[in-house]
């Protein structure tokens, strides 16, 4: 099976790792020039622990643990009023036992998948156009004008994916605003 994965974030890299282990030929297209070294914390808890163990990456992940001791809310005078400590083996904790920076998690996943002989990474690249997408294959034009044909295309390029707008009807691509950030920062 030939698979084109758009995006080298945690989801795209994890999928690359697992599909490469079953022999799929993977091409990962990423618009950034390299694996991005930044992002929010990732909690390794619950199902994530199981996945990390299956990938044999638990020890490596633990080396990047931020060793955060918890979270505290404070008032403007500096007085603490709501401490949240780590609750061992609990998914209901604000801070998990193993917390890792997203960039570090991406680096670990990239290093684990790029050594597979059936994985190719193409950085500074995007899918410009989907020529066809049916039950048999998907054919795309990349930003370097190369035409690629694969059995499967996975859009793991985040919530602002331009690719999804090409593949799906506009009414089926929705971003639901939860008002967690100012509206004037919304990307187009």
N, C-alpha and C positions, 0 to 999 in steps of 0.2 A: 504494500500500500504506500502510495506517495502522498504525503501530507504537507500542506503549506500552512504554517502558523504565523499569523500576523501579530506581532507584539512579543517582547522579551521581558515582560513583567513576571511576577511570581506565578501567575496562572499559566502563561504561555511556556515558561521554562519547566514547570512541573509536568505539563502535558508532554513536552518534548522529551523529558527524561523517561517517562513511562512508555511512550510510544516507541522510542528508540530501543528500549529493552525487549520489545516483542518483534523487532525487525523492520518496523516501518522506516521508509526513507523520508527524513524530515528536513524541510527547509524553513528556517525562521527568518522572517523579514522584519526588520526593526528600523524605524525612522531615525532614532538617535544614532550617533556615531559609535556608541559603545553601550555596555550594560550601565544603566543609570545608577549612580552611587548614592542616591538620596531617596527620601520618602519617609513615611510614618513608621512607627514601630509595628512589628508583627508579633503577636502573641502565639507561642507554640504551646497549645493546650488542646485538650479534647481530641478530636479526630486528627488534628495536625500532628500530634505526637505519633499516632499510628502511621501516618503517611511518612513522616520523617524517619521512623524506624524502618519501614519497608524500603526506603531509599538508601538505607544504611548511612544516614547523614546526621544521626543524633549527636555523636561526639563532636563533629565539626560545628554543628549549630550551637552546641553548648559553649564552645570556645568564643563565640561572638555574643554570648548572653550579656545584656547591658547591666545585669545584676541590680536592677532597680529594686528598691526595698518597699516601694508602695507609692501612694499618691496622697497628698494632703491639700485640702482647700484652706486658704487663709484669707483673712480680711485685710483691708488696706493698712492696718496698723502692724501687720505681720503676725497677728495672733492666729493660731491654728484652731479651726472649728470642726473639721471633718476629716479625720485620718482614715485611709483605706490601706491596710497592710496586705501583703501577699497572702492569699489563702491557698496553701499547698493542695494540688490536684483538684482545684475548683475552677469551673468555667464562669462562675459568677463573680469573680474578683476583678477589680479595675486593673490590677497588675498581675500578670501571670508569673509563674515560677521561672519560665524561660521566655524572655522578651528579647527580640533581635531587631536591629534596624533593617528596614526594607531593602536598602542597598546591599547590606551584607547578605541577606537571604537570597537576593537575586544573584549575587556573586557566587555563592555556594552552589545554587542550582545550575548556573551557567557552567561552572567548572566541572560539575558532575555530568552534564550532558554533552558538552563540546568535545569530550574525548571519545565519544562514540563514533565509529567510522561512518555511520549512516546519518549523521547530523551535519547540516551546513547552516552557518549563520551569515546573513547578509545585512550588514549595518548601513546606515545612511540610505535606506531604501524604503520605498512605500509601494503599495499596490495603487497604480494610477487608474486602472479600469478593469472591470470584470467583463470579459468577452462572452463567456457563457458559464452557466452554473446549472447542471442538471443531475439526474440520478447517477450518471456514469462518471462525470468528471467536472472539473472547474478549470477554466482557462483565464489567465489574468495577464495584464501588461504591467510590468514593474516600472518604477520611475527612471530606470536606465534604458527603457524601451524594449527590454527583453520580454519575450512571451514565455510564460511557464504554464504547464498543464499538470494538474494533480488530481488525485482521486477525491481529496477532501480539503476544504479550506476552513480553518478555524480562526475566527476574529477574536483574538485575545488582546485587543489593543485599547481596552479601557472604555469608560462610559461615553467618551466624546468621539467614538469611532466614526471616521469618515467612510470606512468600508461598509458598515452596516447600512448607511444611507443609500449605497449603490445596490445592495442585495435585497433589502427588505422594503416593503411599501412604507411610505412616510408615517402612516397611522399606526404601524406596528413598532416603530422606534420611538420610545418615550423615555425621557429623563424626568423623573418625578422630583420636583424641588421640595425639600423638607425644611427650607428656610434656615439652614444651619450656617449659612454664610451670606454676606450682603449680595443682593441681586445684581448690582452693577459689576460684580466680579464674574458673572456667568460667561463661560466661553461660548463662542459661536461655532 
